C-alpha cells in the first residue's frame, strides 16, 4: 500500500495545485518512482488511498497497467489516519505479509531483505530503519541486539538521542496487525498502533538498512536534497535519466548550462540565459534571455522572465517569474 491521502501542507504552496504523490523528482511523479520500486520486488497488486486532489492522482496513475501493476484505489471522504486507511483495506491484505510505504518516500531500501528479516523473526510488524548522523528532525527507533524494538524518540534534541537509526515509514506487516487497529476510527501507526504493539510485547522489529538511500521528500529541504542527489548521480532511479538535456528541449546558442543540470522535454533556454547545477528544469519550462538559475528546481510549464535571478529556489507548476525578479532561497507557486 502507498499512503497518499494527506493534505501535503509541509510543501505548501507547491502542493496547492499538485498533490504530494505527484510531486516530480527528475521529471516523474514520486508515486511513479514508488510504483516502479515496488514492482521491481514483485509487488504487482498495489493499493493507494486518495483524498486531497484525488482526481489528479487517479488521472496520472490510471489503473497501473503501464507500470506492470494493478492499482486499487481507496477514496477516503474522511481521513482516518495512516493505520485507519489501512484498516479499510483489510480484505485486500488478508492473504499474507505485505508492505506499506509513504508517498513521500524515495528509496532503494531492499524489500527482499526486509521481508526475509520479518519472516525470520515471525514478526507482526517490522520497520525499515536507516542511519542518520543528525537525528533531531526524525523519529528515532531504539532496538536491542536482535533488532527487537524497545523504544522510540520523536525528534530528540541533539545529544539526547538513544540511537542513530530513524523510521523510514516503510513497514512490513502480517495480517495480524489488523487486530491492533479499530474499525472506522482515526488511528495512526506512530501514535497508537506501535505503542500498542509494545504494550502487548508483540513481535515488533526494526530492520537495519543502513547504507540504503532514503529521503522523505515531504519538506522543501528534503525535496531539494533528493532531487539534487538524483541529478548529481548520488542516487539512481530506474527508468529515469539522472541529468542532461532532453532531445526535444532547445538550448539556444549563447546560453550557458554548467554543472549537473536536468532539462526536460520541450523546455527552452534562450540565448544569454544561464543555468548552474545542480538544477532541475521541468518539461515545457521557458527560461528567457539573461535569466540566471542556480541550484533551483523549476516545475513544468513555468516561465522565468528576462533578466530574472533564481537562486536556491523552487518554482511551482506554471508559475511566471517576472522580468528582472530576484528569488533567493524561496518557494513560489500558483495557489
N, C-alpha and C positions, 0 to 999 in steps of 0.2 A: 504494500500500500504506500502511495505517496500522499502525505498530508499536505493539503493545498487550500484549506478553507479560510485561512486567516486574512486579516484586513491589510497586512503589509505596511503598517504605519511607520515602521522604522526606516522605510525607504521613501517616505513622502518627501517631496512632491512627485517623485518619479512614478510612483505606483498609484497616483490619482487617475491615470489613464490605463496603466498596464498592471495587471495582477502579478504578484510575485512569481508564480510559476513561469510566466512568460518574460521575465527579466532576461535580457540577452547576455550571453557570455560568448565572445568571439562569434557573434552573428547568429547564434541559435538560442532559443529559449532554454533556460536551465532545465525545465521539465523534460525537454527533448534529450538533453545530455543524461538526465537521470533514467529515462526510459531505456536508452541505449545501454547504459551501465547495467541496469537490472537484466536486460535481455542477454547481455554478454555472459551472465552467470546462469542462464537457462530459465529465468523468470519470464514466462510469456503470458501470464494472466495477472494483470495489474489493476488494482482499484485505486481511484483517486477521488477524494472528496472536494467539492467545489461549493463556493458560496459567493464571495466577492468577485464581481465581474466574471461570473461563471460562464456566460455565453462566449466570451472571448477565449476562454480556456478550451471549451469543447470544440469551437471552430478551429482553433490552432492545432489541436492534437487529434481530433477526429476519433475514429474507432481504434486507432493504434496500429492498423494493418500496415501502414507504410514503414513502421519500425519493426515489424515482425512480431507484434504482441496484440493481445486483445485488451482494450481498456473497458473497465466497468466504472461508471460514474455514480457517486453518491451526491445528490443535490441536497444540501442542507439548508432548509429555510431558516432554521435557528442553529447557531453554532453550539456544539455541545463539548467543546474541548478536544484535545488530541485523542484521549482514550475514549471519550464519548462518541467520537466519529467512528473509531474502530469498532466499538460495540455494535453499531448499527449494521455492520457488515459481518457479524459473527458467522452467519451461514456460509459466507464466501470463503472463510478461513478454517472450516471445520475439519479438513482432511489431514492436516499435519503442520509441521513448522512453517513459519512464514516470516517475512521481513517487513519492517516499517521504516520509511525514510522521510525526511522533511523535504519539501520542495525547494528549500534554500540550501541544500547540501550539494557541494561539488566535491567529488571524492574519487579515489581509487581503492578505498578500503576493501580488502579481499573477502568477499562474501562467502566464498567456499570455505575459507579457514574459520571465519566467524561461525558458520553453521556446523563445521566439524567440532569446534570447541563447545558450542551449545549442546550438541548431541553427546559428546564425551562426558559432559558433566550432568547430563539428564536435567538440564535447566528448564525452568518455566520461562525465564526471561534472561537475555544476555544483551548488554550494552556494548557497542563498539566504542573503544577509547583510543585517543591519540595523545601524544605528549606535547605539551607547550611549555616553553621556558618561562613565560609570564602567564599566569592563570587568573588574574584579577577580573577578567571580563568573561569568564566561563563558569560552567558548572563542573566542579571538581569531584571526582569519584575516588573513593578510598577502597582498596581491596586487600585481602590477605594474600599469602604466598601462593595460594591455589587459584587466585582470581575471583574468589567469592567476595561480593560487595559487602563492606562493613560500615560504610558511611558516605555522606555527601556533604559538600560545602558549596554554597551558591555565591559565586564571585567573591572569594575570600580576599581581604586586603593583603597586599604583598608582605610576605614574611609569616603569614598565619596559615598558609596552605599546608595541608597534610599529604598532598600528592601533587604530581605534575601531570596526572592523567585527567583528561577532560571528556565530558559526554558529547559525542558527535550527533546524538539524535538518530542514530542508526541502530535499530533494535531487531533482535531475533526473538520470536515468541513461539510457544506451543499453545494450542487451543485452550489449555488450562488457564491462560491469562484472563479469559473472559469471566471466570468466577470472581475475579477481583475488580470487575467493572460493573456497576449497577446500570440497568437499562434506563433510557430516557432521562438521563441526569448529566449535567455538566460535570465532566471528570477529566482530570489532567494526569498524564503519566508522572511527571516530576513531583507534583504536589500531593498526589493522592495514591496512585497505583504503586509507585515504587516504595513509599513508606509502608504501605500495607503489606507488600512482599517481605520487607524487612521485619515487620512486626510478627508476621506469620512464620518467620525463619524458613522461608521458601528457598528453593534452589535458584538463586539470583546471582548472576555472574557478570563480570566485566572482561571483555576480550581486548587484550593489549595489542593494538595495531600500530604501535609506534613505528615511524618510517613511512606510513601511508600518508598520502596527501588528503587533507580535508579542509574545507573552508565553508563557513556559513555566510552566504552572500546577502544575508538579510539586513546588513547595515552598510552605509556608503563606504566606510573604510575597508571592510572585509570584501565588499564587492570590487572595489578598486584592486585590492591585493590579488584576488582570484583572477580578475581579468588580465592584470599585468603579468602574473605568473604564467598564464597561458601564452600571452604574446611573447614573453621572454624565453619561452621554452622550458620553464621550470616544471610545468605540468602539461601533459599531453592528453587531449580529449579525442577519443576515436571519432572518425568521420568529420573532424574539424581541422582546418588548416590553421597553424599557430600564428602565422603572420604573413606579410606580403600583400600584394595588390591584386585584387580580383581581375580576371581577364576583361570584364566589362566596365571596370572603373576607368576614369580618364584623369591622368595627372598631366597637366599641361606643361609645355616647355617653359622653363624658368621657375617652376615650383620646386620647393626643397623639402624632400622627405628623408629624414635621417633617424637612425636608431631602429628599434623594433616597433613597427607600425603595422596594424591590421586595417586594410581598406576594403570595404565591402562592395558588392555588386552595384553597378550604376552610380557610384559616387563620383563626384567631380571635384578636383583640386585645381583651382585656377592659377594662372601664371603669377609668380611672386608671392604666393601663399607658402607658408612653411608649417610642417608638422614634425614634431620631435617626439620620439618614443621614450618609454612605452606609451602608446596611444592606440585607441580603437576608433575607427571612423566607420559608422554603420552604413548599411545599404541606402543608396539614394541621397546621401548627405551631399550638400554643396558647400564648399569652402571657397569663399570669394577671394579675389586678389588682395594681397598684402595682409590677409588674416594670418595669425600665428597661434598654433595649437601646441601645447606642451603638456605631456603626462596627463592626458584627459581622455574621457570616454564620451563619444558623441553618438547618440542613438539615431536610428534610421530616420531619414527624411528631414533631419534638422538642417538649418541654414545658418552658416557662420558668416556674418556680414563683412563687407570690405573693411580692412584695417582693424578688425576686432582682435582682441587678445584673450585667449582662453588657456588658463594655466591651472593644473591640478583640479580640474572641474569635471562634473558630469552634466551633460546636456540631454534632456529628455526627448522623447519621440516627437518629431515635427516641430520642435521649438525653433524660433527665429532669434538668433543673437544679432542685435542691431549693429549697423555700421559703426565702427570705432569703439564699440563697447569693450569693457575690461572685466573679465570674470576671473577671479583668483580664489581657488580653494572653496568653491561653492557648488551647489547643486540646483539646477533650474529645470523647470518643466512646465508644460501647459497643464492647467487644472480644470 
